[in-house]
Amino acid sequence: MKQGNEDYITYRALTRDETPKYGEIDRYEIVEDIYYLREGKLVLEKEYYEIKGFDNMENRIKNLTEIFDNGGFLYGAFHSEKLVGLGSLRNKLIGKNNDIIQLSTMHVSANYRKRGIATTIFSALKGKAIEFGGKKMYVTATPSKNTVHFYMGVGFKVTDEPIPELLEQEPDDIHMEIKLL
């Protein structure tokens, strides 16, 4: 993808040694609308947050390294050598039928959003989730309007059957799934 005089965005799997590059992603975002799940329906409310960065980057990098070490998949978008987008999948079938793969991470740097980068990363993750044996993909989505709309735009729907341990870990997120097959 060419943007003015910028270099092309390149995409590839990350190596274990590249997990610290996660810190290169600019998380900055102004959030003005938040979704809540009430009585099974998404309700959008006005709330204002200025997100300046990631909290606890050391733990986030440790989590990505653990995903990699357990056979997971990390896929990135690069502008030159800088990581500007990242998605990750756990390689573990979950859910009551053991047929769901968790999309664990999806972020694109502030100045690179709305360029199709997340969609390209998602496509790679979807293909890998099928390789891992998943029939569905599951995400605990940050409840911001932009995030929920992205996932809905690529085909996710709010799940009727939240995975209990993920719901316990992320009770404020919007739990969504997409059929892969």
N, C-alpha and C positions, 0 to 999 in steps of 0.2 A: 504494500500500500504506500503510495507516494503522497506526501503532504508538503507542497511547496518545495523548498530546497532540502527537506529532510531525507535521510536515507530510508530505504525500504524497511518495513517491519518484517522481521523474520520470526519463524515459529519452529520450536523444537522441544523435545523432551529435555528436562533438566537432569543433571547428574547429582549424585549425593553431595559432592563438594560445592555445588552451586546453591544449596538451600539457603545460605546466608544472603543471597541476592534478593530474597524476599524483602529485605530492608530497603531496597532501592525503589520500591513501589511507593508512589506518593498517594496516600490514602485520603488526602484532603477532600472534603465534600460539605456542601451546605445542604442540610436536609430540612424540608419544610412540611412534609407530609409523612405520616406513619400509619401503617396498617395494623389493625387489631383483628383478631379472629373472635367474633362474638356470635354465639349460638350457631356456629357452623358457617358464618358469612364474614367475608372481609369487609371491614369498616375503615374508611380512611378518615383520619383526623389531622387537623393542623397542629403541628408541633415544630419547634425550631431547634436545630442542633448544628453546631459548627464542629465537624470532625476534623481535627488537625493532623491526626496520625494514628498509628496502631498503638494499642496498649500492649505491654509485655511482649516485645518482639523476640526476646530470648526464648520464651516458651513457644511462640509461633514457629520459630525456626526449628526448635526441638521437635515439635509436632510434625512438621514437614519431613524432617529427617527420619522420624519413626514411620511415617507413611511410606517413605522410600524403602526403608529397611525391611518393611513387611510386604514388599512386592507391589506397592502402590505405584501410581503414575502421577508425575508432575510435568506439566506442559506449560511452556512460557512463550511470551511474545517479547521480542528484543528490538530495541532501537539502537543500532550499533551493538555495543556489548552490554548496554543497560537493560535490565529486566523492567518492562513496563506493563506486563500482564502475566497473571499466573492462575492456573487452575490445577486442582489435585483431586485424585480419587483414591479411596481406600480399596485395597484388593481383599475384601472380605464380604461374603454374601451374608446379608442380614434380613430381618423381617421374619414374620411367622412362617413363610414358605422358603426362607433362605434363598431368595431370588432377587434381592435388591442390593445395588451398589451405592455407597454414599459419595456424593460430590462433597468434598470436605472444604475446599478453598476455591474462591473465584474473586479476583481483584484486578482492576485495571487502573493505572496511574491517572490522576486527575486530568492532565493535559492530553491524554490519549483516549478518553472516553468518547462514545458516540461515533466511533470509526469502524465498528464491526470486529474489533479485536476480541471482545468477550464471546461473540458468536463463533468466531473461528476457533477459539480455545474450547468452547463448549462442544463443537463438532468433533474435535479430536478426543475429548473426554468421553463423548457418547460412543464413539467407535471402540475405545478401549474398554468401556464398561461392558459392552457386548462381548468382547474378547474374554473378559473376566467371568463371563457366564451370567451377567445380570439380565433380568427381564424388565426391570424398572431401575430408575435412578432416583435417589432421594436427596433432598437438600433442606437444611435448616437455614432459611433465608432471612437475613437482616430485614426487619419490617419496613424499611424505607420504601417510599413509592417507586423510586427508580429501580431498586433491586427487585422488588416483587414484579414490576412490569417487565423487566428483562426476562426473568424466568418464565413468566406467563407467555411472553413473546416467542420463546423457543419451544413452548409446548407443555410446560409444567402446569399442574393443577394442585390446588390445596388438597392434601391427602385426607381421606376419610378415616384412615387408620394410622395415626402417628406411631412411630416406633418409640415405645415407652422410655428407653434409656436415653434416646436423643431428645425427647420432649423434656425429660428431667434436666438434662444438661443445658438446653436452650429453650426455656419455657416462653420467652417473649418473641422468639423467632416465628416466622410463618413456615410451617412444615409442608413441603411440596414434593410431588413425585411426577415422573414422566414414564410412560411405557416405552420400552426400547424395542420390543419385538411385537 
